Amino acid sequence: MTTEVSPDIEVEITLLPSAAGGRSGAILRGEYRGVLGVNDEHFSVRFFVPLDNGFTLGSTGKFGVQFLFPQPALPCFPVGTSFTVWEGRVIGTGKVTKVLQHA
């Protein structure tokens, strides 16, 4: 069962096509757990893919991302930061569009 994602940042992610080293298939609808990399550091995240057909290769999507350990991660992800999406290799790239404030 998937719990609700409480995003720390909003991002725009572009998945690489398979021919460029990306995944062999789309990220399916539902919760995705992965790793974002910036400046040789990697942070575990989760976000929800609401698209019926999933997040397809070569496409760009906007997502609210929750860090599993936000205290060490958030200082590395101010607005405008470019990052990679990592699954044992780079499968996508992205940019932070907004940092969300929590009560």
C-alpha positions as CSV (number, residue, x, y, z in Angstrom):
1,M,0.0,0.0,0.0
2,T,1.3,3.5,-0.9
3,T,1.2,6.2,1.6
4,E,0.7,9.8,0.6
5,V,3.8,11.7,-0.6
6,S,4.5,14.9,1.3
7,P,6.9,16.7,-1.1
8,D,9.9,18.8,0.0
9,I,10.6,20.1,-3.5
10,E,9.0,20.4,-6.9
11,V,11.1,19.3,-9.9
12,E,11.0,18.8,-13.6
13,I,12.5,15.5,-14.7
14,T,13.4,14.3,-18.2
15,L,13.9,10.5,-18.5
16,L,16.6,9.4,-20.9
17,P,15.5,7.1,-23.8
18,S,16.8,3.5,-23.7
19,A,19.2,4.2,-26.6
20,A,20.9,6.9,-24.4
21,G,21.4,4.6,-21.4
22,G,18.0,5.1,-19.8
23,R,15.6,2.5,-18.4
24,S,14.2,-0.2,-20.7
25,G,10.6,0.9,-19.9
26,A,8.5,3.6,-18.4
27,I,8.2,4.3,-14.6
28,L,4.8,2.9,-13.9
29,R,1.9,4.8,-12.3
30,G,2.1,5.0,-8.5
31,E,4.8,5.6,-6.0
32,Y,8.4,5.6,-7.4
33,R,11.4,5.3,-5.1
34,G,14.7,6.3,-6.5
35,V,17.8,8.4,-6.0
36,L,18.7,11.9,-7.0
37,G,22.3,12.9,-7.4
38,V,23.9,16.3,-7.1
39,N,27.6,17.2,-6.7
40,D,28.7,13.5,-6.3
41,E,26.1,13.0,-3.5
42,H,23.0,10.9,-3.8
43,F,19.8,11.1,-1.8
44,S,16.9,8.6,-1.6
45,V,13.5,10.1,-2.7
46,R,10.0,9.1,-3.5
47,F,7.3,10.7,-5.7
48,F,4.0,9.8,-7.2
49,V,3.5,9.2,-10.9
50,P,-0.1,10.0,-11.6
51,L,0.0,9.3,-15.4
52,D,-2.1,6.3,-16.6
53,N,0.5,5.3,-19.0
54,G,3.4,5.9,-16.6
55,F,6.3,8.3,-17.0
56,T,7.5,7.3,-20.5
57,L,11.1,7.3,-21.7
58,G,12.3,10.6,-23.3
59,S,9.5,12.6,-21.8
60,T,9.5,15.4,-19.2
61,G,7.3,15.6,-16.2
62,K,6.8,17.8,-13.1
63,F,6.6,16.1,-9.7
64,G,6.6,16.8,-6.0
65,V,9.5,14.9,-4.5
66,Q,9.9,13.8,-0.9
67,F,13.4,13.1,0.5
68,L,13.5,10.0,2.8
69,F,16.1,12.0,4.9
70,P,15.4,15.7,4.3
71,Q,17.8,17.3,6.7
72,P,21.0,16.4,4.8
73,A,19.3,16.6,1.4
74,L,17.5,20.0,1.3
75,P,20.6,22.2,1.5
76,C,21.8,20.5,-1.7
77,F,18.7,21.3,-3.7
78,P,17.9,25.0,-3.8
79,V,15.7,26.3,-6.7
80,G,17.6,26.0,-10.0
81,T,19.8,23.1,-9.0
82,S,20.4,20.5,-11.7
83,F,20.5,16.8,-10.7
84,T,20.5,13.3,-12.1
85,V,18.0,10.5,-11.5
86,W,20.0,7.4,-10.7
87,E,19.2,3.6,-10.8
88,G,22.7,2.1,-10.7
89,R,23.3,4.5,-13.6
90,V,21.9,7.8,-14.8
91,I,18.4,7.3,-16.2
92,G,17.3,11.0,-16.2
93,T,18.1,14.6,-15.5
94,G,16.2,17.3,-13.7
95,K,16.0,20.7,-12.2
96,V,14.5,22.0,-8.9
97,T,11.6,24.4,-9.6
98,K,10.4,25.1,-6.1
99,V,11.4,24.4,-2.5
100,L,8.3,23.8,-0.3
101,Q,7.9,25.1,3.2
102,H,6.5,22.7,5.8
103,A,4.7,23.9,8.9
